[in-house]
Amino acid sequence: MEFTAEQIATYLSGTVEGNTNTIVTNIARIEEGSTGMLSFLSNPKYTPYIYETKSSIVIVNNDFVAEKPITATLVRVEDAYASFAKLLTLYQQYLQNSKEGVSEYVVIGKGSTYGAHFFAGEFVSIGENVKIGENVKIYPQVYIGDNCQIGDNTVVYAGVKLYSDTQIGKSVIIHSGAVIGADGFGFAPNSENEYHKVPQIGNVILEDYVEIGANATVDRATIGSTIVRRGVKLDNMVHVAHNVEIGENTVIAAQTGISGSTKIGRNCMFGGQVGIAGHLHIADNVKLGAQTGVGVNLRKEGEIYLGSPSKPLKDYKRWLIETHRIEQLTKRIAELEKFLKEKDKK
């Protein structure tokens, strides 16, 4: 790929400060740049690097004020970080779109179809009656079960497993090792405390623009569907149990576990290692700090929770203060006991 400063500015609705014909062919961090590289400056901590970077073009905020001479051509935009992310998306799409064709080692079952510009790498296995849209990229060693549906522009990375009847929307990204549609954890104990499997006959639906992290798992529903709504982002090693529903544009960090039949609202943000019990309701715009443990319904929209069991932020801060006071009191009591014992010895 080769772009001029003028082309980049036009794409980002920015302005050029310097040579509009400066050319870049690759991307680099501002502190590691070299000739022909494109970088950006957003975090003020990295400002010193802009005066010494070898990158040919640097994207900066409109309000950036240079205090020393800069050799790089600048592209000024409203938000340098967001603009750079937009360029990275374009670059990634270019790399992905360059892949096309079906390897001779791919197995495609009866009745399955795929659209234009399809890519399937070595040892992909596609079951029967699978419907795959246009510009879909399936990397090596992916398994796609019978009756699955995959929308346009979706990318499925190496080693992903899609169980039968899984429905995936448009522009979805599923990273390596993810398993979508495995059985939910359903077992019924008998009088002898033996556990008998409850058949899981539902499916999983991933709507448009969802991203699933590496080694994440989304279990199929017992009956009906486990649903991950439009724009949801799941980090690596997140577990979503059967019949869970996650609302639009919710983001969930690594190692979070969501138990069965819990309903999560829109625009929520969960930190890492959050644990959520089953059959709960979590309202829209709720934020859960890392390692929060949720065992009750959280029905107040926009609330922030921390701790295990979970507490609203104000209550959690109060609890921390009281805990600190108890520690101080415990220390004072120990000192007084020691003083009294020494006094009795005298």
Buried (B, 14 or more C-beta within 10 A) or exposed (E): EEBBBBBBBBBBEBBBBBBBEBBBEBBBEBEEBEEBBBBBBBEEEBBEBBEEBBBBBBBBBEEBEEEEEBEBBBBBBEBBBEBBEBBEEEBEEEEBEEBEEBEEEBEBBEEBEBBEBBBBBEBBBBBBBBBBBBBBBBBBBBBBBBBBBBBBBBBBBBBBBBBBBBBBBBBBBBBBBBBBBBBBBBEEEEEEEEEEEBEBEBBBBBBBBBBBBBBBBBBBBBEBBBBBBBBBBBBBBBBBBBBBBBBBBBBBBBBBBBBBBBBBBBBBBBBBBBBBBBEBEBBBBBBBBBBBBBEEBBEEBEBBBBBBEBBBBEEBEEEEEEEEEEEEEEEEEEEEEEEEEEEEEE
